Amino acid sequence: MEQEFELIAKTFMGLEPVLAQELTGLGAHNVQQGRRMVSFTGDQEMMYRANFQLHTAIRILKPIKHFKAHSADEVYDEVKKLNWDQYLDNHQTFAIDSVVYSDNFRNSLFVTYRVKDAITDWFREKSGTRPNISVSNPDIRFNIHIADEDATLSLDSSGESLHRRGYRQESVEAPINEVLAAGMILQTGWHGECDFIDPMCGSGTLLIEADLIAHNMSPGIFRKGYAFEKWPDFNQELFDKIYNDDSKEQDFTHHIYGYDIDMKAVNTAKLNIKAAGLSKDITLEQADFKDFKRPAEKSIIVMNPPYGERISTPDLLGTYKMIGERLKHAFQGNDAWIVSYREECFDQIGLKPSIKIPLYNGSLECEFRKYSIFDGRMKDFRSEGGVVKTDQEREEMSERRFKKHRDFKKDFDEGQEENEGGDIRSFHFHSILEEKRREREEHRSLRDQGDRRFGRDHDRDEKRFGDDHNDRRFGRDHDDRRKSFRGNHDDQRWNHDDHIQKDRRFGDYRYRSTKESSSNSRDGQGLRRGGQYDGRPRKSNNFKKDNDEE
């Protein structure tokens, strides 16, 4: 039996329990949750599977040294003690990522430089030559993590972040991260037991991740490569076996529906879904959620409406009020899950959530709330034996920790004439910073009028209205703003004259050596299930037409 070693799976804050469940299901040992990470032990096969099969991991690290360090020079000394020709040679390039939480180190970039110096000096002293640095496309990537005085140096087995699945062809403004989308779906407990609906689908990320989960498909099938494929001990045969193993996949007998009021978003979602080869399972339409009507089949809604941060919309509170109204009147007997940032928005929904899950979307501390929709009053529903919150959900809620004073300070004027009749994605975006600046100017003007009236000095410092509080809530999620892959899957990178390692990922879908494909292999018309579905699309009955009644 191959010896096991320590591994670390990185994720977003709030997704640690879901990732731990995924790792346990894969057969990982010694699974322990941490902050934005889950540690575990496994062999080489487990490391390959973790990269290829986990839905909620951002990257998989393999620690190679733990040590104490109080200064950058001590980091240099400890790193230089390693036998570096185990990990790379003079002809390979490398890069270093640093994450530092310590008062002993003022600049994480300086830590990066000292680790680089230690590696290159080791090679120079041994052979007279040294490997080069490549920030954009290194052969080997290392990670140094320092918390107080505890340092961990790791090999990055993933390379490019695992949220970059490879199916995204186009994007919309502020798309949801693929790992976060998958984590939200897994938190609902849905694995394809009923229809899935995203009424504000944007570029279709939730729809695609839902289909992967419903079929129990590995999200790594779309990727072009992993960092561990360039390691000296890479086992090509083992990884091919993992890549071609579809024995755990399952049929999905229900359907997935996506809607958006913006036609550009719908077309973008269609491109991404076609690239993933999942058109058979997913129906897309342009529609406004205010026209949503009761679905014919048992369904679950998972939605990510605008927060008023990176994307804003006229009458934001009115939008959430409309969401609550539609759920109450057209989704009885089903569950809806909504992620958002503002408490005011949740209040406008007007429904009591059965569970609240804190999670981060970029730098925003959001909540993911479940609403069990029933007909009539809650008192009557409970008297008839209905359950709004199960014992398990109560227990989970008691374990969740929320900040007592979350930053929900934005006020919205629902009476503005420009917002009357505003819809969810009218894309009349406005800058919240501009609104705050306008509010400060109005406040200053009124105060100055009062100062002049009462003889006060209106030129004194206005510390209470500085710019600091404007910027706290407007962090950027660098993952969401990265440019998406815009090539076709049959472009020059997938040339049939290339190495087998490239051939196996696209074209014939999965490479099965030089033998003929077995009877259960995929057909060769693209990625999954024959690529683009050429049957008749499934018609949606979830939105009202002009002559429909409530």
Order of alpha helices (4+ residues) and beta strands (2+ residues): beta-alpha-beta-beta-alpha-beta-alpha-beta-alpha-beta-beta-beta-alpha-beta-alpha-alpha-beta-alpha-beta-beta-alpha-beta-alpha-beta-beta-alpha-alpha-alpha-alpha-alpha
